[in-house]
Amino acid sequence: MAVVAERAFTSRSTLQRVEAGDTNVGIGIYAGVLQALGLLQGLSEVADIRYDHVGQALASAALPRRVHSGRPGRLGDA
């Protein structure tokens, strides 16, 4: 634990808070710990929409069922 804390440039008590999932610990500390453990590349997946199935479902549900194009025969007219 002391080695990981040192490599993450943080204290052992903060590292314990990270392990406990403390939401008051800054994202930079989490990134430092991930870097110290060789897991930083996984951080980019956290906000990747491809892995957010719930968010995609909510966004799809909010889309209109039909799209009205306006008056017929007037497409492209300005």
N, C-alpha and C positions, 0 to 999 in steps of 0.2 A: 504494500500500500504506500509506503514511504517513497519508493522509486517512482511509481505512477504519479503521485502527487508532485514530486520534484520535476518530472518530465512535463507535466501539465502546467507547471508554474503556478501551483496553488497549494493550499495547506491540506493536511490530512483531514481536518474537520470539514473542510469544504468538499473534499472527495467523498467523505462519508455522507454528506448531504446529497451529493450527486447519486451515490448508490441507493439512497433512500427515495430518490425521485422528487426531491424538494423542488417545487416550482419557482421558488424565490432565487434559485441559482441562475445566473446569467447564461445565455446561450454560448457566449464566448468560453466560459469555463467548461461547458459540455463539449464544445469543439476541441478544446485543449486536451481533455481527457480522451476523447476519441482519437486524436492525433497520437497521444502517448501510447495508446493501445493498438495503433495501426488500423483503426477502423474509420478514419475520417471520410473516406470515399462514400460511405453509406449515408452521410449527412445530406448529400445532394438529393437523395430519394425522399426525404422527409416532406418536402413541398412539391414533389413531382405529381402533376395531375394524373398521370398514368396509373398511379397507385392509390388514388383517392376515389374509390368506387362509390362511396356514400355521396361525396361532393358531385360526382358526375350524375348520379341518379337524381339528386336535388336540382341540379341545373337543367337536366332534361325535363323534369316535371314542371319547371317554370316556363318552358317554351310554349308558345301558342300552338294550338292544335291545327289551325288553318292559317294560311298566309293569304291576305287579300292583295292583289296586285293593282288595284285601282280600277279605272274604267277600261273595259275591253277595247282593244285596238289602239290604245294610247301609249303602249309601252315604248320607252325610248324618247318620247316627246318631252321637251323641256319647257 
